[in-house]
């Protein structure tokens, strides 16, 4: 194994364990919270707390990572926090404790900046889309494995075992992270004031807002209340896990596809419009299905649309950012889209309490349709701003 392949392998193994730890309990979290006689609104707050701490932490962490130029430290800390959050869940399943644990998980996920930026340093500058597609594919592979193993063990052993598995994966990942190697900085660290100038880029701002909308859609549905919809037709825990795994399997495939030559021929705009269209189909039809097969098909369709869109948005957001400012830009990007992670479950929970689950999903579906229609205009706006800056 070459030195470069070894570095990528260790980073990808840590990435796999990181997202396994964050998602092994995820398909069952909302039904579990509702089973504790918590209202849908407060369950949404607990799930949304995961995004709230990311909103606060990601930009400062991005600045710190650019200034320190030591991504290994942040990766190690993220994995340790994953394990610590689930240790807290093991010790107590009190709603307030679970709220605090989700806050810690959010801080852990804020370290995702350093995973993505260090991975991009393992590739040539012109391979940005490939590097992001690759690490997103590993990300989704970790989530997929979490869903599969969770489905095998949840029904017989319950939620506490899911928390133990998460804790073990987090701490094991921290051991792996000890062997990850930082890339030597090509240039000296910039002053904080100069790092922050990147936040004026129109491309970064626009695609960060698009990512916020995307995360709002996914965390209002697939990452929270979709599991409740699927469970409502009487599926087993294994079938629920299969549905969650299908959404993520589609994400693995679509993440890989985004970095291929075929995807380049289709073009990012067309792929994004198709992706939001598939998400609209998913939101509108999932709660109207009454069979396991129908639910499974819709999960796969939603996963195909969602992950391809996000990989495109992420690479587009930082494409024009100089390497020495990229962690700051990624911190801003991820901090902004954390608004969607936070707001999605909270607003969706309120919509369900006020109306019912099918109309709530329909509202999200309409948002997807409007976004698909507006996306080409948004891309033109961004490119026009780039041309004006060059002139």
VOVEXNU-306921 format. One record per residue (C-alpha): residue number from 1; residue in one letter; chain; z, x, y negated. Coordinates in steps of 0.2 Angstrom, whole numbers, plus 5000, padded with zeros to 4 digits. Layout:
<NUM; A; A; <Z; X; Y>>
...
This chain:
<1; X; A; <5000; 5000; 5000>>
<2; X; A; <4995; 5007; 4983>>
<3; X; A; <5008; 5009; 4969>>
<4; X; A; <5000; 4995; 4959>>
<5; X; A; <5000; 4983; 4974>>
<6; X; A; <5018; 4987; 4978>>
<7; X; A; <5023; 4983; 4960>>
<8; X; A; <5014; 4967; 4961>>
<9; X; A; <5021; 4963; 4978>>
<10; X; A; <5039; 4965; 4972>>
<11; X; A; <5036; 4955; 4956>>
<12; X; A; <5028; 4941; 4966>>
<13; X; A; <5042; 4941; 4979>>
<14; X; A; <5055; 4939; 4965>>
<15; X; A; <5044; 4926; 4957>>
<16; X; A; <5043; 4916; 4973>>
<17; X; A; <5062; 4917; 4976>>
<18; X; A; <5065; 4912; 4958>>
<19; X; A; <5055; 4896; 4958>>
<20; X; A; <5061; 4892; 4976>>
<21; X; A; <5079; 4893; 4969>>
<22; X; A; <5075; 4882; 4954>>
<23; X; A; <5066; 4868; 4964>>
<24; X; A; <5073; 4867; 4982>>
<25; X; A; <5084; 4853; 4976>>
<26; X; A; <5072; 4846; 4963>>
<27; X; A; <5064; 4831; 4973>>
<28; X; A; <5081; 4824; 4977>>
<29; X; A; <5090; 4827; 4960>>
<30; X; A; <5085; 4811; 4951>>
<31; X; A; <5089; 4799; 4966>>
<32; X; A; <5105; 4809; 4970>>
<33; X; A; <5111; 4807; 4952>>
<34; X; A; <5107; 4788; 4952>>
<35; X; A; <5116; 4788; 4969>>
<36; X; A; <5132; 4794; 4960>>
<37; X; A; <5131; 4778; 4949>>
<38; X; A; <5124; 4787; 4934>>
<39; X; A; <5113; 4776; 4923>>
<40; X; A; <5094; 4781; 4922>>
<41; X; A; <5097; 4786; 4904>>
<42; X; A; <5111; 4799; 4908>>
<43; X; A; <5102; 4805; 4923>>
<44; X; A; <5087; 4809; 4912>>
<45; X; A; <5099; 4818; 4900>>
<46; X; A; <5105; 4829; 4915>>
<47; X; A; <5087; 4833; 4920>>
<48; X; A; <5082; 4835; 4902>>
<49; X; A; <5096; 4848; 4899>>
<50; X; A; <5086; 4860; 4909>>
<51; X; A; <5073; 4859; 4895>>
<52; X; A; <5086; 4859; 4881>>
<53; X; A; <5093; 4876; 4884>>
<54; X; A; <5075; 4883; 4886>>
<55; X; A; <5071; 4876; 4869>>
<56; X; A; <5086; 4886; 4861>>
<57; X; A; <5084; 4902; 4871>>
<58; X; A; <5066; 4906; 4874>>
<59; X; A; <5060; 4912; 4857>>
<60; X; A; <5075; 4924; 4855>>
<61; X; A; <5073; 4931; 4872>>
<62; X; A; <5055; 4934; 4869>>
<63; X; A; <5059; 4944; 4853>>
<64; X; A; <5072; 4953; 4863>>
<65; X; A; <5060; 4957; 4877>>
<66; X; A; <5047; 4964; 4865>>
<67; X; A; <5060; 4974; 4855>>
<68; X; A; <5068; 4981; 4871>>
<69; X; A; <5051; 4982; 4881>>
<70; X; A; <5062; 4981; 4897>>
<71; X; A; <5056; 4966; 4906>>
<72; X; A; <5065; 4970; 4923>>
<73; X; A; <5082; 4967; 4915>>
<74; X; A; <5077; 4949; 4910>>
<75; X; A; <5070; 4946; 4927>>
<76; X; A; <5086; 4952; 4935>>
<77; X; A; <5097; 4941; 4924>>
<78; X; A; <5086; 4926; 4927>>
<79; X; A; <5088; 4927; 4945>>
<80; X; A; <5107; 4930; 4944>>
<81; X; A; <5108; 4914; 4933>>
<82; X; A; <5098; 4904; 4946>>
<83; X; A; <5111; 4909; 4959>>
<84; X; A; <5126; 4905; 4947>>
<85; X; A; <5120; 4888; 4942>>
<86; X; A; <5119; 4883; 4961>>
<87; X; A; <5135; 4891; 4964>>
<88; X; A; <5142; 4879; 4951>>
<89; X; A; <5134; 4864; 4960>>
<90; X; A; <5141; 4869; 4976>>
<91; X; A; <5159; 4870; 4969>>
<92; X; A; <5158; 4853; 4961>>
<93; X; A; <5146; 4838; 4960>>
<94; X; A; <5154; 4830; 4945>>
<95; X; A; <5141; 4824; 4933>>
<96; X; A; <5147; 4835; 4919>>
<97; X; A; <5147; 4850; 4930>>
<98; X; A; <5129; 4846; 4935>>
<99; X; A; <5125; 4844; 4917>>
<100; X; A; <5132; 4862; 4914>>
<101; X; A; <5123; 4869; 4929>>
<102; X; A; <5106; 4862; 4923>>
<103; X; A; <5110; 4870; 4906>>
<104; X; A; <5112; 4887; 4915>>
<105; X; A; <5096; 4884; 4925>>
<106; X; A; <5087; 4881; 4909>>
<107; X; A; <5093; 4898; 4903>>
<108; X; A; <5087; 4906; 4919>>
<109; X; A; <5070; 4898; 4917>>
<110; X; A; <5069; 4905; 4899>>
<111; X; A; <5068; 4922; 4907>>
<112; X; A; <5051; 4917; 4914>>
<113; X; A; <5043; 4925; 4899>>
<114; X; A; <5047; 4942; 4906>>
<115; X; A; <5039; 4938; 4923>>
<116; X; A; <5023; 4932; 4915>>
<117; X; A; <5022; 4947; 4903>>
<118; X; A; <5026; 4960; 4915>>
<119; X; A; <5013; 4953; 4927>>
<120; X; A; <5000; 4954; 4913>>
<121; X; A; <5004; 4972; 4911>>
<122; X; A; <4999; 4975; 4929>>
<123; X; A; <4982; 4969; 4925>>
<124; X; A; <4968; 4975; 4913>>
<125; X; A; <4968; 4966; 4896>>
<126; X; A; <4951; 4957; 4901>>
<127; X; A; <4960; 4950; 4916>>
<128; X; A; <4972; 4939; 4907>>
<129; X; A; <4966; 4922; 4915>>
<130; X; A; <4967; 4930; 4932>>
<131; X; A; <4985; 4937; 4929>>
<132; X; A; <4991; 4920; 4923>>
<133; X; A; <4982; 4911; 4937>>
<134; X; A; <4989; 4923; 4950>>
<135; X; A; <5007; 4922; 4945>>
<136; X; A; <5006; 4903; 4943>>
<137; X; A; <4999; 4902; 4960>>
<138; X; A; <5015; 4912; 4967>>
<139; X; A; <5026; 4901; 4956>>
<140; X; A; <5019; 4885; 4964>>
<141; X; A; <5020; 4893; 4982>>
<142; X; A; <5038; 4896; 4979>>
<143; X; A; <5040; 4878; 4974>>
<144; X; A; <5030; 4872; 4988>>
<145; X; A; <5040; 4882; 5001>>
<146; X; A; <5056; 4874; 4993>>
<147; X; A; <5049; 4857; 4995>>
<148; X; A; <5045; 4860; 5013>>
<149; X; A; <5061; 4868; 5018>>
<150; X; A; <5071; 4855; 5008>>
<151; X; A; <5062; 4841; 5017>>
<152; X; A; <5066; 4848; 5034>>
<153; X; A; <5085; 4850; 5030>>
<154; X; A; <5089; 4837; 5017>>
<155; X; A; <5090; 4821; 5027>>
<156; X; A; <5101; 4829; 5040>>
<157; X; A; <5112; 4840; 5029>>
<158; X; A; <5112; 4832; 5012>>
<159; X; A; <5111; 4839; 4994>>
<160; X; A; <5125; 4852; 4995>>
<161; X; A; <5115; 4862; 5007>>
<162; X; A; <5100; 4862; 4995>>
<163; X; A; <5112; 4869; 4982>>
<164; X; A; <5117; 4883; 4995>>
<165; X; A; <5099; 4887; 4998>>
<166; X; A; <5096; 4888; 4979>>
<167; X; A; <5111; 4900; 4977>>
<168; X; A; <5105; 4911; 4991>>
<169; X; A; <5087; 4912; 4985>>
<170; X; A; <5093; 4917; 4967>>
<171; X; A; <5105; 4931; 4973>>
<172; X; A; <5092; 4937; 4985>>
<173; X; A; <5079; 4938; 4972>>
<174; X; A; <5091; 4948; 4961>>
<175; X; A; <5092; 4961; 4975>>
<176; X; A; <5073; 4962; 4975>>
<177; X; A; <5072; 4963; 4956>>
<178; X; A; <5082; 4979; 4957>>
<179; X; A; <5067; 4987; 4964>>
<180; X; A; <5054; 4980; 4951>>
<181; X; A; <5047; 4994; 4939>>
<182; X; A; <5044; 4991; 4921>>
<183; X; A; <5027; 4997; 4914>>
<184; X; A; <5030; 5011; 4901>>
<185; X; A; <5027; 5004; 4883>>
<186; X; A; <5010; 5009; 4876>>
<187; X; A; <5016; 5008; 4858>>
<188; X; A; <5033; 5008; 4850>>
<189; X; A; <5043; 4992; 4847>>
<190; X; A; <5039; 4983; 4831>>
<191; X; A; <5053; 4977; 4819>>
<192; X; A; <5058; 4959; 4821>>
<193; X; A; <5050; 4954; 4805>>
<194; X; A; <5033; 4961; 4811>>
<195; X; A; <5035; 4953; 4828>>
<196; X; A; <5037; 4936; 4820>>
<197; X; A; <5021; 4937; 4811>>
<198; X; A; <5012; 4931; 4827>>
<199; X; A; <5020; 4914; 4825>>
<200; X; A; <5007; 4911; 4811>>
<201; X; A; <4993; 4911; 4823>>
<202; X; A; <4984; 4894; 4823>>
<203; X; A; <4979; 4896; 4842>>
<204; X; A; <4997; 4900; 4847>>
<205; X; A; <5004; 4885; 4837>>
<206; X; A; <4991; 4872; 4843>>
<207; X; A; <4991; 4877; 4862>>
<208; X; A; <5010; 4877; 4861>>
<209; X; A; <5010; 4859; 4855>>
<210; X; A; <4997; 4855; 4869>>
<211; X; A; <5009; 4863; 4882>>
<212; X; A; <5023; 4852; 4875>>
<213; X; A; <5013; 4837; 4878>>
<214; X; A; <5009; 4843; 4895>>
<215; X; A; <5027; 4846; 4900>>
<216; X; A; <5032; 4830; 4893>>
<217; X; A; <5020; 4821; 4905>>
<218; X; A; <5025; 4831; 4920>>
<219; X; A; <5043; 4831; 4918>>
<220; X; A; <5043; 4812; 4914>>
<221; X; A; <5034; 4809; 4930>>
<222; X; A; <5031; 4822; 4944>>
<223; X; A; <5047; 4832; 4941>>
<224; X; A; <5059; 4818; 4939>>
<225; X; A; <5055; 4799; 4941>>
<226; X; A; <5040; 4801; 4953>>
<227; X; A; <5053; 4804; 4967>>
<228; X; A; <5062; 4788; 4963>>
<229; X; A; <5045; 4779; 4964>>
<230; X; A; <5040; 4786; 4981>>
<231; X; A; <5058; 4783; 4988>>
<232; X; A; <5057; 4765; 4982>>
<233; X; A; <5044; 4761; 4996>>
<234; X; A; <5057; 4766; 5009>>
<235; X; A; <5050; 4783; 5014>>
<236; X; A; <5061; 4796; 5023>>
<237; X; A; <5067; 4812; 5016>>
<238; X; A; <5054; 4822; 5025>>
<239; X; A; <5040; 4810; 5018>>
<240; X; A; <5047; 4812; 5001>>
<241; X; A; <5047; 4831; 5003>>
<242; X; A; <5029; 4830; 5009>>
<243; X; A; <5024; 4821; 4994>>
<244; X; A; <5032; 4834; 4982>>
<245; X; A; <5024; 4848; 4992>>
<246; X; A; <5007; 4840; 4991>>
<247; X; A; <5009; 4840; 4972>>
<248; X; A; <5013; 4858; 4972>>
<249; X; A; <5000; 4863; 4985>>
<250; X; A; <4987; 4856; 4974>>
<251; X; A; <4995; 4867; 4960>>
<252; X; A; <4993; 4883; 4971>>
<253; X; A; <4975; 4879; 4974>>
<254; X; A; <4971; 4874; 4956>>
<255; X; A; <4980; 4889; 4949>>
<256; X; A; <4970; 4901; 4960>>
<257; X; A; <4954; 4892; 4955>>
<258; X; A; <4956; 4894; 4936>>
<259; X; A; <4954; 4913; 4938>>
<260; X; A; <4938; 4912; 4948>>
<261; X; A; <4920; 4914; 4942>>
<262; X; A; <4916; 4896; 4947>>
<263; X; A; <4930; 4890; 4934>>
<264; X; A; <4922; 4901; 4921>>
<265; X; A; <4905; 4893; 4924>>
<266; X; A; <4913; 4875; 4922>>
<267; X; A; <4922; 4881; 4906>>
<268; X; A; <4940; 4878; 4900>>
<269; X; A; <4936; 4863; 4890>>
<270; X; A; <4928; 4853; 4904>>
<271; X; A; <4942; 4859; 4916>>
<272; X; A; <4956; 4853; 4904>>
<273; X; A; <4948; 4836; 4901>>
<274; X; A; <4946; 4833; 4920>>
<275; X; A; <4964; 4839; 4922>>
<276; X; A; <4971; 4827; 4910>>
<277; X; A; <4960; 4813; 4917>>
<278; X; A; <4967; 4816; 4934>>
<279; X; A; <4985; 4816; 4927>>
<280; X; A; <4981; 4799; 4919>>
<281; X; A; <4975; 4792; 4936>>
<282; X; A; <4991; 4799; 4944>>
<283; X; A; <5002; 4790; 4931>>
<284; X; A; <4993; 4774; 4931>>
<285; X; A; <4991; 4772; 4950>>
<286; X; A; <5006; 4780; 4958>>
<287; X; A; <5019; 4766; 4955>>
<288; X; A; <5006; 4753; 4960>>
<289; X; A; <5004; 4761; 4978>>
<290; X; A; <5014; 4753; 4992>>
<291; X; A; <5010; 4765; 5006>>
<292; X; A; <5015; 4783; 5010>>
<293; X; A; <4997; 4788; 5012>>
<294; X; A; <4993; 4781; 4995>>
<295; X; A; <5008; 4790; 4987>>
<296; X; A; <5003; 4806; 4996>>
<297; X; A; <4985; 4805; 4989>>
<298; X; A; <4991; 4802; 4971>>
<299; X; A; <5003; 4817; 4972>>
<300; X; A; <4988; 4828; 4977>>
<301; X; A; <4977; 4822; 4963>>
<302; X; A; <4991; 4824; 4950>>
<303; X; A; <4994; 4842; 4956>>
<304; X; A; <4976; 4846; 4955>>
<305; X; A; <4975; 4840; 4937>>
<306; X; A; <4992; 4846; 4931>>
<307; X; A; <4993; 4865; 4936>>
<308; X; A; <4975; 4869; 4931>>
<309; X; A; <4977; 4862; 4914>>
<310; X; A; <4993; 4872; 4911>>
<311; X; A; <4986; 4889; 4917>>
<312; X; A; <4972; 4886; 4905>>
<313; X; A; <4983; 4882; 4890>>
<314; X; A; <4995; 4896; 4893>>
<315; X; A; <4981; 4910; 4894>>
<316; X; A; <4972; 4902; 4879>>
<317; X; A; <4988; 4902; 4869>>
<318; X; A; <4991; 4921; 4870>>
<319; X; A; <4973; 4927; 4871>>
<320; X; A; <4972; 4934; 4854>>
<321; X; A; <4990; 4941; 4853>>
<322; X; A; <4992; 4960; 4852>>
<323; X; A; <5001; 4967; 4868>>
<324; X; A; <5016; 4973; 4858>>
<325; X; A; <5019; 4955; 4851>>
<326; X; A; <5015; 4945; 4867>>
<327; X; A; <5033; 4942; 4873>>
<328; X; A; <5037; 4935; 4856>>
<329; X; A; <5022; 4924; 4857>>
<330; X; A; <5026; 4919; 4875>>
<331; X; A; <5044; 4915; 4869>>
<332; X; A; <5038; 4904; 4855>>
<333; X; A; <5025; 4896; 4867>>
<334; X; A; <5039; 4892; 4880>>
<335; X; A; <5052; 4887; 4868>>
<336; X; A; <5040; 4874; 4860>>
<337; X; A; <5035; 4867; 4877>>
<338; X; A; <5053; 4866; 4882>>
<339; X; A; <5054; 4851; 4870>>
<340; X; A; <5043; 4842; 4882>>
<341; X; A; <5054; 4847; 4897>>
<342; X; A; <5069; 4840; 4887>>
<343; X; A; <5061; 4824; 4880>>
<344; X; A; <5051; 4819; 4896>>
<345; X; A; <5065; 4814; 4907>>
<346; X; A; <5076; 4807; 4893>>
<347; X; A; <5062; 4796; 4886>>
<348; X; A; <5056; 4791; 4903>>
<349; X; A; <5074; 4786; 4908>>
<350; X; A; <5075; 4775; 4893>>
<351; X; A; <5058; 4767; 4895>>
<352; X; A; <5063; 4763; 4913>>
<353; X; A; <5080; 4755; 4907>>
<354; X; A; <5071; 4745; 4894>>
<355; X; A; <5056; 4739; 4904>>
<356; X; A; <5053; 4744; 4922>>
<357; X; A; <5046; 4759; 4931>>
<358; X; A; <5028; 4753; 4932>>
<359; X; A; <5025; 4750; 4913>>
<360; X; A; <5034; 4766; 4909>>
<361; X; A; <5022; 4776; 4920>>
<362; X; A; <5008; 4766; 4912>>
<363; X; A; <5013; 4772; 4895>>
<364; X; A; <5012; 4790; 4901>>
<365; X; A; <4995; 4787; 4908>>
<366; X; A; <4988; 4781; 4892>>
<367; X; A; <4995; 4797; 4883>>
<368; X; A; <4985; 4807; 4896>>
<369; X; A; <4969; 4797; 4892>>
<370; X; A; <4971; 4800; 4874>>
<371; X; A; <4974; 4818; 4876>>
<372; X; A; <4959; 4820; 4887>>
<373; X; A; <4948; 4812; 4874>>
<374; X; A; <4955; 4823; 4860>>
<375; X; A; <4955; 4839; 4869>>
<376; X; A; <4937; 4845; 4865>>
<377; X; A; <4941; 4841; 4846>>
<378; X; A; <4957; 4852; 4847>>
<379; X; A; <4947; 4866; 4855>>
<380; X; A; <4934; 4865; 4841>>
<381; X; A; <4948; 4865; 4828>>
<382; X; A; <4956; 4881; 4835>>
<383; X; A; <4939; 4890; 4837>>
<384; X; A; <4935; 4885; 4819>>
<385; X; A; <4951; 4893; 4813>>
<386; X; A; <4947; 4909; 4822>>
<387; X; A; <4930; 4910; 4814>>
<388; X; A; <4938; 4907; 4797>>
<389; X; A; <4951; 4921; 4799>>
<390; X; A; <4937; 4933; 4805>>
<391; X; A; <4926; 4929; 4789>>
